[in-house]
Structures are given as C-alpha cells and as structure tokens.
Amino acid sequence: MTLTAPRSHMPLALGEARAAGLRGEIPVGAVLVGPTGEVIAASGNRTRELFDPTSHAEILVIRAACAALGQERLVGCDLHVTLEPCAMCATAISFARIRRLYYGASDPKGGGVEHGARVFSQPTCHHAPEIYAGIGEAEASALLKEFFATRRV
C-alpha cells in the first residue's frame, strides 16, 4: 500500500491572505478542511473590518466550521494557515481538537506555536495537533513583507 501526502490547501489560504491584504488587513488566510478533504470554511483576517481583535483568520474559520457542522469540536479536521498562529489562535485550535495544523511563515514576534507561549508544549494544553510548518512559507512571508513595507515608509 502506498501512502500519499494529503492535498495541500495552502494555495487557497494564500488566496484568502491576499484578499485580506487588499482589504487593508494583515494578510493572513486560513482554510479548515474536513476529514475527507472537503473545505468547510475559508477566511482571511477581518480584525479591522469587524472592529474585533479576535477576528483572526483561524478564529473565523473555526467559528464558521463549528456552525456549519453544528458542533464545538472539529475532530479529524485540519487547519491550513499562512502564518504561525498566535497564542489565542493556538489555544482555540487546541480547544477545537483540530487534528493537524499546517502553517506557512513562522512568527518569531507574535507566534504561539514554535515561538512565544508555545501553547501546545505546555502541560496545561488539553490537545496538541500534529504540526507541519513551512508549507508555502516563501509566498506567505513575501505577502507579509510587501504589506508591511508599504506601511513603514
């Protein structure tokens, strides 16, 4: 039997990140995929649009997927996000019981997975997903660098 890698949904997450950037949001996108590979939810950051500091792409797709499935747990689901989740998002990922986390760019300043709080490494963490970093990293990093370069002139 030959095992194949799961299909990457990072291109869709990158599209959501680009759309977020065009709206003036920090260009981060996320896609929540069900156990059989179907896209359940996709979004980009909307903190400015919704006047809500919790409206990160990850939180929005978790909320949408839970509503679509009628449940608070996303067991068997995978999350593809363009930037390392912050501590808030990593905690929500844990609470939602997401199976796998795929992310693009690392975030040494605000990340909560391999940097900062390292939420999944804490003894108080109830669930830690499988983590795959660096998926689409070059494009995700370029989007962020371009976005911030235009604002720090």
C-alpha positions as CSV (number, residue, x, y, z in Angstrom):
1,M,0.0,0.0,0.0
2,T,1.4,3.4,-0.9
3,L,0.6,6.4,1.3
4,T,0.2,9.8,-0.3
5,A,0.6,13.1,1.4
6,P,-2.7,15.0,2.0
7,R,-3.6,17.6,-0.6
8,S,-2.3,21.0,0.4
9,H,-4.9,23.6,0.8
10,M,-2.3,26.3,1.3
11,P,-2.9,27.9,-2.1
12,L,-6.5,28.6,-1.0
13,A,-5.2,30.0,2.3
14,L,-2.8,32.2,0.4
15,G,-5.7,33.5,-1.7
16,E,-7.5,34.4,1.4
17,A,-4.4,36.2,2.7
18,R,-4.1,38.2,-0.5
19,A,-7.8,39.2,-0.2
20,A,-7.3,40.2,3.4
21,G,-4.3,42.4,2.4
22,L,-6.4,44.1,-0.3
23,R,-9.0,44.9,2.4
24,G,-6.2,46.6,4.5
25,E,-6.0,43.7,6.9
26,I,-2.8,41.9,7.8
27,P,-2.6,39.3,5.0
28,V,-3.2,36.1,6.9
29,G,-5.5,33.4,5.5
30,A,-6.8,30.1,6.8
31,V,-8.7,27.1,5.5
32,L,-10.4,24.4,7.6
33,V,-10.7,21.0,5.9
34,G,-12.8,18.1,7.0
35,P,-11.7,14.5,7.5
36,T,-12.3,13.6,3.8
37,G,-10.6,16.7,2.4
38,E,-13.6,18.9,1.8
39,V,-13.2,22.6,2.5
40,I,-15.5,23.5,5.4
41,A,-14.5,27.2,5.9
42,A,-12.0,29.7,4.5
43,S,-11.3,33.2,5.6
44,G,-8.7,35.9,6.0
45,N,-8.1,38.3,8.8
46,R,-11.0,40.7,9.5
47,T,-10.0,42.5,12.7
48,R,-10.3,46.0,11.2
49,E,-13.4,45.3,9.2
50,L,-15.3,43.8,12.1
51,F,-13.7,46.0,14.8
52,D,-12.9,42.8,16.6
53,P,-9.3,42.0,17.8
54,T,-10.3,38.3,17.9
55,S,-11.2,38.1,14.2
56,H,-8.0,36.4,13.1
57,A,-8.4,34.1,10.1
58,E,-8.0,31.0,12.3
59,I,-10.8,32.0,14.7
60,L,-13.1,32.9,11.9
61,V,-12.8,29.5,10.2
62,I,-13.1,27.7,13.5
63,R,-16.3,29.6,14.2
64,A,-17.7,29.0,10.7
65,A,-16.8,25.3,10.7
66,C,-18.4,24.7,14.1
67,A,-21.5,26.5,13.0
68,A,-21.6,24.6,9.7
69,L,-21.1,21.2,11.4
70,G,-23.3,22.0,14.4
71,Q,-20.7,21.1,17.0
72,E,-17.9,22.7,19.1
73,R,-15.3,20.1,18.3
74,L,-13.5,19.7,14.9
75,V,-12.0,16.3,15.5
76,G,-10.5,14.9,12.3
77,C,-10.3,18.3,10.7
78,D,-7.1,20.0,9.5
79,L,-6.2,23.7,9.5
80,H,-4.1,25.4,6.9
81,V,-2.9,28.9,7.8
82,T,-0.4,31.2,6.2
83,L,1.2,32.4,9.4
84,E,2.2,30.7,12.6
85,P,-0.9,31.0,14.9
86,C,-0.7,33.4,17.9
87,A,-1.3,32.1,21.4
88,M,-5.0,33.0,21.2
89,C,-5.5,31.1,17.9
90,A,-3.3,28.1,19.1
91,T,-5.5,27.8,22.2
92,A,-8.6,27.9,20.1
93,I,-7.1,25.2,17.9
94,S,-6.5,23.1,20.9
95,F,-10.0,23.6,22.3
96,A,-11.5,22.7,18.9
97,R,-9.4,19.5,18.9
98,I,-8.1,20.1,15.4
99,R,-6.2,17.1,14.1
100,R,-3.4,18.8,12.1
101,L,-2.1,22.3,11.8
102,Y,-0.2,23.3,8.6
103,Y,1.3,26.7,8.5
104,G,3.5,28.8,6.2
105,A,5.6,31.5,7.7
106,S,7.0,31.4,11.3
107,D,6.2,34.4,13.5
108,P,9.1,35.0,16.0
109,K,7.4,38.1,17.4
110,G,3.8,37.0,17.7
111,G,3.7,33.3,17.2
112,G,2.3,30.9,19.8
113,V,3.4,27.5,18.4
114,E,7.1,27.4,17.9
115,H,7.7,30.8,19.4
116,G,6.4,32.8,22.4
117,A,3.9,30.9,24.5
118,R,4.4,27.6,22.7
119,V,0.8,26.7,23.6
120,F,1.0,23.0,22.5
121,S,4.1,22.3,24.6
122,Q,2.5,23.4,27.9
123,P,1.4,20.8,30.4
124,T,-1.9,22.7,30.7
125,C,-2.7,22.1,27.0
126,H,-5.5,19.6,26.6
127,H,-4.9,18.7,23.0
128,A,-2.0,19.3,20.6
129,P,-2.4,18.8,16.9
130,E,0.2,17.4,14.6
131,I,2.1,20.4,13.3
132,Y,3.6,20.9,9.9
133,A,5.5,24.2,9.5
134,G,6.9,25.9,6.4
135,I,4.2,25.0,3.9
136,G,4.1,27.8,1.4
137,E,6.5,29.7,3.6
138,A,8.2,31.8,0.9
139,E,4.9,33.1,-0.6
140,A,3.4,33.7,2.8
141,S,6.5,35.6,4.0
142,A,6.6,37.7,0.8
143,L,2.9,38.7,1.3
144,L,3.6,39.9,4.8
145,K,6.8,41.7,3.9
146,E,5.2,43.5,1.0
147,F,2.2,44.5,3.2
148,F,4.3,46.0,5.9
149,A,6.8,47.6,3.6
150,T,4.1,49.8,2.2
151,R,3.1,50.9,5.7
152,R,6.5,51.6,7.1
153,V,7.7,54.1,4.5
